[in-house]
């Protein structure tokens, strides 16, 4: 469903196919010998009409492989992560399809509950694999969609789209939001945003795809609230019937989620103080977002530059003054990119930074801490994911701009991201074999247990287990 024209200009010659990546100066020739079965298959695939979406499936598969390479045990040693095992699976196991109506953390979590429902078709021992495969597909989908023909209007340069897709796959600071269904809700709105800005669907399949993604994304977490203004902005400047439909879906799901949040506000732990201070904000901005995007979370942790150990924690005033100045420069560069950048950049910055502002006002704190302090002490945290994406998009826009100082800043900081941050954060810790083995052992015992038997199962990343009562 993610149709793509990544091949650029294709020239059909005798015995060969040519792919040209426009704007990158790269030509790839693939020899096709029609005298053998493989050559005939390739020739027939190229002759297929677009409705078969074979190119889209290939690009999506490549994106999934690239994401998987960051932690190959994510599939071979799949286990439940966080709410995957604590909430989604047991809720669906006990309640069936009515789990879709059960809010968590104050809002509906449709994508996670749907995954849990699908996993009920499989044995418990295979359920974590279902969660892992769905999460992997969702995480790879935005990068694949960026390369599709439907994004050519919003981002005409194939080179820029390829760079953005590569950054999205290799983005540093992914520890918490990497291939788990609980945090797939942070990747799904990226796909929803791209769909909002994409060209209108050409057929029924693409219309169904757009509608399903926008509805499921809108009812999975609070992100439709932050997508509503970009959706309206895109409709205002691109007034087409399909843009009206897409904006309507986002607004309706946003209103539903707002209603659920207001009805279940107590479940979000309201009343926790913010703990807002300038040094805390500087740490969040310069270490958790800009620092991770520039040099990587692992570089920060390895060199003891994190909270309580870094230069901002020295107690001297000058580090705070310098950090405040750097924070203001980051904000100024972002504002410049917003004012001078294309419409899609404006929309994405509105989405990312309105969400970030909301997280500063009402995030889920750690026990015994203020909200800002919880954000300050954690690194590679989910609340920093979209701001890091936004910052990298700003750098790409600066690197492609006609303003020389902005262009040099963009190239220099992107070079730091590519040559320092991404290598430092590319490989993620492998999944623990013991947790995988313990889960498989317990799942086999549970499968043979009598109805009414209560058992606990290990769940990453904490030691809090999942509890099930055999039906």
C-alpha positions as CSV (number, residue, x, y, z in Angstrom):
1,X,0.0,0.0,0.0
2,X,3.0,2.3,0.2
3,X,3.5,2.7,-3.6
4,X,6.8,4.3,-4.5
5,X,8.7,5.7,-7.4
6,X,12.1,5.4,-5.8
7,X,13.4,4.0,-9.1
8,X,13.2,7.5,-10.6
9,X,13.7,7.5,-14.3
10,X,13.6,3.9,-15.6
11,X,14.9,3.2,-19.1
12,X,14.1,-0.1,-20.7
13,X,17.0,-1.5,-22.7
14,X,17.7,-4.8,-24.1
15,X,18.7,-7.1,-21.2
16,X,18.9,-4.4,-18.6
17,X,16.9,-2.1,-16.3
18,X,18.2,1.3,-15.2
19,X,17.3,3.0,-12.0
20,X,18.3,6.7,-11.6
21,X,18.0,8.3,-8.2
22,X,17.3,11.9,-9.3
23,X,19.1,14.6,-7.4
24,X,21.7,12.1,-6.0
25,X,23.6,11.4,-9.2
26,X,23.4,7.6,-8.6
27,X,22.6,5.2,-11.5
28,X,22.1,1.5,-10.8
29,X,21.9,-0.9,-13.7
30,X,20.4,-4.3,-13.0
31,X,21.1,-6.8,-15.7
32,X,18.1,-9.0,-16.7
33,X,18.7,-12.1,-18.7
34,X,15.3,-13.1,-20.0
35,X,16.6,-16.6,-21.0
36,X,16.6,-17.7,-17.3
37,X,13.6,-18.0,-14.8
38,X,14.9,-15.2,-12.5
39,X,15.3,-12.8,-15.4
40,X,11.8,-13.6,-16.6
41,X,10.3,-13.0,-13.1
42,X,12.1,-9.6,-12.8
43,X,10.8,-8.6,-16.2
44,X,7.3,-9.5,-15.4
45,X,7.5,-7.7,-12.0
46,X,8.5,-4.5,-13.8
47,X,5.6,-4.9,-16.2
48,X,3.1,-5.2,-13.4
49,X,0.7,-2.3,-13.0
50,X,1.0,-0.1,-9.9
51,X,-1.9,-1.6,-8.2
52,X,0.1,-4.6,-7.3
53,X,2.4,-2.4,-5.2
54,X,5.4,-4.7,-5.5
55,X,7.9,-1.8,-5.4
56,X,6.2,-0.5,-2.2
57,X,6.5,-3.9,-0.6
58,X,10.2,-4.1,-1.5
59,X,11.0,-0.7,-0.1
60,X,9.0,-1.4,3.1
61,X,10.8,-4.7,3.5
62,X,14.2,-3.0,3.1
63,X,13.2,-0.4,5.7
64,X,12.2,-3.2,8.1
65,X,15.5,-5.0,7.6
66,X,17.4,-1.8,8.2
67,X,15.5,-1.1,11.4
68,X,15.9,-4.8,12.5
69,X,19.7,-4.6,12.0
70,X,20.0,-2.2,15.0
71,X,19.0,-5.1,17.3
72,X,18.7,-8.5,15.6
73,X,17.5,-10.2,18.7
74,X,14.3,-8.1,18.6
75,X,12.7,-10.9,16.6
76,X,14.7,-14.0,17.5
77,X,14.3,-13.4,21.3
78,X,11.0,-11.5,21.3
79,X,9.4,-10.9,24.7
80,X,6.7,-8.5,25.9
81,X,7.8,-4.9,26.6
82,X,6.1,-2.9,29.3
83,X,2.4,-2.4,28.8
84,X,2.6,-5.1,26.0
85,X,2.5,-7.6,28.8
86,X,1.2,-5.6,31.7
87,X,-1.9,-4.2,30.0
88,X,-2.6,-4.9,26.3
89,X,-2.3,-8.7,26.2
90,X,-4.0,-9.6,29.5
91,X,-6.8,-7.0,28.9
92,X,-7.6,-8.5,25.5
93,X,-7.1,-12.1,26.9
94,X,-9.8,-11.4,29.5
95,X,-12.2,-9.0,27.7
96,X,-11.9,-9.8,24.0
97,X,-12.8,-7.1,21.5
98,X,-14.3,-4.8,24.2
99,X,-10.7,-4.0,25.2
100,X,-10.8,-1.4,22.4
101,X,-13.1,0.7,24.6
102,X,-10.7,0.6,27.6
103,X,-8.6,3.7,28.0
104,X,-5.1,3.6,29.5
105,X,-3.1,6.6,30.8
106,X,-6.2,8.7,30.2
107,X,-6.8,8.0,26.5
108,X,-7.6,5.2,24.0
109,X,-4.8,2.9,22.8
110,X,-6.4,1.3,19.8
111,X,-3.3,0.3,17.9
112,X,-1.9,-1.6,20.9
113,X,-5.2,-3.2,21.7
114,X,-5.7,-4.3,18.1
115,X,-2.2,-5.9,18.1
116,X,-3.1,-7.7,21.3
117,X,-6.4,-8.9,19.7
118,X,-4.5,-10.3,16.7
119,X,-2.1,-12.0,19.0
120,X,-5.0,-14.0,20.6
121,X,-5.2,-16.0,17.3
122,X,-1.8,-17.4,18.2
123,X,-0.5,-19.3,21.2
124,X,0.9,-17.4,24.2
125,X,4.4,-18.5,23.3
126,X,4.1,-16.8,19.9
127,X,2.2,-13.7,21.0
128,X,5.4,-11.6,21.6
129,X,6.5,-12.3,18.0
130,X,3.2,-10.8,16.8
131,X,3.8,-7.7,18.9
132,X,7.4,-7.5,17.6
133,X,6.5,-7.9,13.9
134,X,3.7,-5.3,14.1
135,X,5.9,-2.8,15.9
136,X,8.7,-3.4,13.3
137,X,6.3,-2.7,10.4
138,X,4.9,0.4,12.1
139,X,8.4,1.8,12.8
140,X,9.6,1.2,9.2
141,X,6.4,2.5,7.5
142,X,7.1,6.3,7.8
143,X,10.5,5.9,6.1
144,X,9.0,3.8,3.4
145,X,6.1,6.2,2.8
146,X,8.5,9.1,2.5
147,X,10.0,7.4,-0.5
148,X,6.6,6.9,-2.2
149,X,5.4,8.8,-5.2
150,X,2.6,10.3,-3.0
151,X,5.2,12.5,-1.2
152,X,6.6,13.9,-4.4
153,X,4.3,17.0,-4.3
154,X,5.1,17.9,-0.7
155,X,8.8,17.1,-1.0
156,X,9.8,17.2,-4.7
157,X,13.5,16.3,-4.1
158,X,14.0,12.6,-4.0
159,X,17.4,13.2,-2.5
160,X,16.0,15.0,0.5
161,X,13.3,12.4,1.0
162,X,16.0,9.7,0.9
163,X,18.1,11.6,3.5
164,X,15.0,12.0,5.8
165,X,14.1,8.4,5.5
166,X,17.6,7.3,6.3
167,X,17.7,9.6,9.3
168,X,14.4,8.3,10.5
169,X,15.7,4.7,10.4
170,X,19.0,5.5,12.0
171,X,17.9,8.3,14.4
172,X,19.9,8.3,17.7
173,X,18.2,8.0,21.1
174,X,15.9,5.1,20.1
175,X,16.3,2.9,23.2
176,X,12.8,3.3,24.6
177,X,10.8,3.6,21.3
178,X,12.6,0.9,19.4
179,X,10.3,-1.9,18.1
180,X,7.8,-2.4,20.8
181,X,4.0,-2.0,20.5
182,X,3.6,0.1,23.5
183,X,5.8,2.9,22.0
184,X,4.6,2.3,18.4
185,X,2.1,5.1,19.1
186,X,5.1,7.5,18.7
187,X,5.9,6.2,15.2
188,X,2.3,5.9,14.0
189,X,1.6,9.7,14.1
190,X,4.7,10.3,11.9
191,X,3.0,8.1,9.2
192,X,-0.3,9.9,9.8
193,X,1.4,13.3,9.3
194,X,2.9,12.1,6.0
195,X,-0.5,10.9,4.9
196,X,-2.0,14.3,5.7
197,X,0.5,16.0,3.4
198,X,0.6,13.3,0.7
199,X,-0.9,13.6,-2.7
200,X,-4.5,12.4,-3.0
201,X,-5.0,8.7,-3.4
202,X,-5.4,7.3,-6.9
203,X,-7.5,4.3,-6.1
204,X,-9.7,2.6,-3.5
205,X,-6.8,0.8,-1.9
206,X,-4.9,4.0,-1.1
207,X,-8.1,5.6,0.1
208,X,-8.7,2.8,2.5
209,X,-5.1,2.9,3.6
210,X,-5.2,6.6,4.4
211,X,-8.5,6.3,6.3
212,X,-7.4,3.3,8.4
213,X,-4.1,4.8,9.4
214,X,-5.6,8.2,10.3
215,X,-8.4,6.6,12.4
216,X,-6.1,4.0,14.2
217,X,-3.4,6.6,14.8
218,X,-6.0,9.2,16.0
219,X,-7.4,6.7,18.5
220,X,-3.9,5.6,19.7
221,X,-2.6,8.2,22.2
222,X,-3.2,11.9,22.2
223,X,-1.3,12.7,19.0
224,X,-4.4,13.5,16.9
225,X,-4.8,16.6,19.1
226,X,-1.4,17.9,17.9
227,X,-2.0,16.8,14.3
228,X,-5.3,18.8,14.1
229,X,-3.7,22.2,13.5
230,X,-1.3,20.9,10.8
231,X,-4.3,19.1,9.1
232,X,-6.3,22.3,9.1
233,X,-3.2,24.3,7.8
234,X,-2.7,21.8,5.0
235,X,-6.4,21.9,4.0
236,X,-6.4,25.7,4.1
237,X,-3.6,25.9,1.6
238,X,-4.5,22.8,-0.4
239,X,-8.3,22.8,-0.6
240,X,-9.3,19.5,-2.1
241,X,-12.1,17.2,-1.1
242,X,-9.7,14.5,0.1
243,X,-7.9,17.0,2.3
244,X,-11.2,17.8,3.9
245,X,-11.8,14.1,4.6
246,X,-8.3,13.7,6.1
247,X,-8.6,16.8,8.3
248,X,-12.1,15.7,9.4
249,X,-10.8,12.3,10.5
250,X,-8.0,13.9,12.5
251,X,-10.3,16.4,14.2
252,X,-13.0,13.8,15.0
253,X,-10.5,11.4,16.6
254,X,-8.9,14.4,18.5
255,X,-12.3,15.3,19.9
256,X,-12.9,11.7,21.0
257,X,-9.5,11.5,22.7
258,X,-10.0,14.9,24.4
259,X,-13.3,13.6,25.8
260,X,-11.7,10.4,27.0
261,X,-8.9,12.4,28.7
262,X,-11.3,14.7,30.4
263,X,-13.3,11.7,31.7
264,X,-10.2,9.9,32.9
265,X,-7.9,12.7,34.0
266,X,-7.4,11.1,37.4
267,X,-5.6,8.2,35.8
268,X,-2.9,10.5,34.6
269,X,-1.7,11.4,38.1
270,X,-2.8,15.0,38.0
271,X,-1.6,17.3,40.6
272,X,2.1,16.6,40.3
273,X,4.1,19.9,40.3
274,X,5.9,20.8,37.1
275,X,9.2,21.8,38.8
276,X,10.0,24.3,36.0
277,X,13.4,26.0,36.2
278,X,15.7,27.5,33.6
279,X,18.6,25.0,34.4
280,X,16.1,22.1,34.1
281,X,14.8,23.4,30.7
282,X,18.4,23.8,29.5
283,X,19.2,20.2,30.4
284,X,16.1,18.9,28.6
285,X,16.9,20.9,25.5
286,X,20.7,20.8,25.3
287,X,21.3,17.2,26.6
288,X,18.1,15.2,26.0
289,X,17.3,16.6,22.6
290,X,20.1,18.5,20.9
291,X,22.8,16.6,22.7
292,X,21.4,13.2,21.7
293,X,20.8,14.3,18.1
294,X,24.3,15.7,17.8
295,X,26.6,13.2,19.6
296,X,24.2,10.3,20.7
297,X,22.8,9.1,23.9
298,X,25.6,6.5,24.4
299,X,28.3,9.2,24.0
300,X,26.6,11.3,26.7
301,X,26.3,8.4,29.1
302,X,29.7,6.9,28.4
303,X,31.4,10.3,29.1
304,X,29.3,11.0,32.2
305,X,27.7,14.1,30.7
306,X,24.2,13.0,31.8
307,X,22.1,14.5,34.6
308,X,24.0,14.8,37.9
309,X,27.4,14.4,36.3
310,X,27.6,16.7,33.3
311,X,28.8,20.3,33.0
312,X,25.3,21.6,33.7
313,X,25.3,19.9,37.1
314,X,28.6,21.5,38.2
315,X,26.8,24.1,40.3
316,X,28.6,27.0,38.6
317,X,26.5,29.7,36.9
318,X,28.5,29.9,33.6
319,X,27.4,26.5,32.2
320,X,23.8,27.5,32.7
321,X,24.4,30.9,31.0
322,X,26.1,29.1,28.0
323,X,23.4,26.5,27.9
324,X,20.7,29.2,27.9
325,X,22.4,31.0,25.1
326,X,22.7,27.8,23.0
327,X,19.0,27.0,23.7
328,X,18.0,30.4,22.5
329,X,20.1,29.9,19.3
330,X,18.4,26.6,18.7
331,X,15.0,28.2,19.1
332,X,16.0,31.1,16.8
333,X,17.2,28.6,14.1
334,X,14.0,26.6,14.4
335,X,11.9,29.8,14.1
336,X,13.9,30.8,11.0
337,X,13.3,27.4,9.4
338,X,9.7,27.7,10.3
339,X,9.4,31.1,8.6
340,X,11.5,30.4,5.6
341,X,10.7,26.7,5.1
342,X,8.1,25.0,3.0
343,X,4.6,24.3,4.1
344,X,5.3,20.7,5.2
345,X,8.1,21.8,7.4
346,X,5.8,24.4,9.1
347,X,3.2,21.7,9.7
348,X,5.7,19.2,11.2
349,X,7.2,21.8,13.5
350,X,3.7,22.8,14.7
351,X,3.0,19.1,15.5
352,X,6.3,18.3,17.2
353,X,6.7,21.4,19.3
354,X,3.1,21.6,20.4
355,X,3.4,18.0,21.5
356,X,6.7,18.8,23.3
357,X,5.1,21.8,25.0
358,X,2.2,19.6,26.2
359,X,4.7,17.1,27.6
360,X,6.3,19.8,29.7
361,X,2.8,20.8,31.0
362,X,1.4,17.3,31.5
363,X,3.7,14.3,31.2
364,X,3.6,11.1,33.2
365,X,6.1,11.7,36.0
366,X,8.3,9.2,37.8
367,X,7.3,8.4,41.4
368,X,8.3,11.1,43.8
369,X,9.5,13.6,41.2
370,X,8.2,16.7,39.5
371,X,7.4,16.4,35.8
372,X,10.4,18.4,34.6
373,X,12.8,16.6,36.9
374,X,11.6,13.2,35.5
375,X,12.3,14.5,31.9
376,X,15.7,15.9,33.1
377,X,17.1,12.7,34.5
378,X,16.0,10.3,31.7
379,X,17.8,10.0,28.4
380,X,16.6,8.5,25.1
381,X,13.1,8.9,26.4
382,X,9.9,8.8,24.4
383,X,9.0,12.4,25.0
384,X,12.2,13.5,23.3
385,X,11.7,11.4,20.1
386,X,9.5,13.8,18.1
387,X,11.6,16.9,19.1
388,X,14.7,15.1,18.0
389,X,13.0,14.3,14.7
390,X,12.0,17.9,14.3
391,X,15.5,19.2,15.0
392,X,17.0,16.9,12.4
393,X,14.4,18.0,9.9
394,X,15.3,21.6,10.7
395,X,19.0,20.8,10.0
396,X,18.1,19.2,6.7
397,X,16.1,22.3,5.7
398,X,19.0,24.5,6.7
399,X,21.5,22.4,4.7
400,X,19.2,22.8,1.7
401,X,18.5,26.5,2.1
402,X,20.0,29.4,0.1
403,X,21.2,31.2,3.3
404,X,24.9,30.5,3.5
405,X,25.3,30.7,7.4
406,X,22.2,28.5,7.9
407,X,23.5,26.1,5.2
408,X,26.9,25.7,6.9
409,X,25.3,25.2,10.3
410,X,23.0,22.6,8.9
411,X,25.8,20.7,7.2
412,X,28.1,20.9,10.2
413,X,25.5,19.6,12.7
414,X,24.2,16.9,10.3
415,X,27.8,15.7,9.9
416,X,28.0,15.4,13.7
417,X,24.7,13.4,13.7
418,X,25.9,11.1,10.8
419,X,29.5,10.5,11.9
420,X,29.1,10.7,15.7
421,X,25.6,10.2,17.0
422,X,24.3,7.5,14.7
423,X,27.4,5.3,15.0
424,X,27.3,5.7,18.8
425,X,23.6,4.8,19.0
426,X,23.2,2.4,16.1
427,X,23.5,-0.9,17.8
428,X,21.1,-1.4,20.7
429,X,21.5,-3.8,23.5
430,X,20.5,-7.3,22.6
431,X,17.4,-8.7,24.3
432,X,18.2,-10.9,27.4
433,X,18.2,-14.6,26.5
434,X,17.2,-15.6,30.0
435,X,14.0,-13.5,29.9
436,X,13.2,-15.2,26.5
437,X,13.9,-18.7,27.8
438,X,11.9,-18.1,31.1
439,X,8.9,-16.8,29.1
440,X,8.9,-19.8,26.8
441,X,9.2,-22.2,29.7
442,X,6.3,-20.5,31.5
443,X,4.2,-20.3,28.4
444,X,4.5,-24.0,27.8
445,X,3.5,-24.7,31.4
446,X,0.6,-22.3,31.0
447,X,-0.6,-24.1,27.8
448,X,-1.0,-27.3,29.8
449,X,-2.4,-25.8,32.9
450,X,-6.0,-26.3,34.1
451,X,-8.5,-23.5,33.7
452,X,-8.3,-21.1,36.7
453,X,-4.5,-21.5,37.1
454,X,-2.8,-18.2,37.8
455,X,0.8,-17.7,36.5
456,X,3.3,-14.8,36.2
457,X,5.5,-14.2,33.1
458,X,8.6,-12.1,32.8
459,X,8.3,-8.7,31.0
460,X,11.0,-6.3,29.8
461,X,12.4,-3.8,30.9
462,X,11.5,-4.1,34.5
463,X,11.0,-7.0,36.8
464,X,7.2,-6.4,37.1
465,X,5.6,-9.6,35.7
466,X,2.5,-10.2,33.6
467,X,-0.2,-12.2,35.4
468,X,-2.7,-14.3,33.6
469,X,-5.5,-16.6,34.9
470,X,-6.1,-19.5,32.5
471,X,-9.5,-19.4,30.8
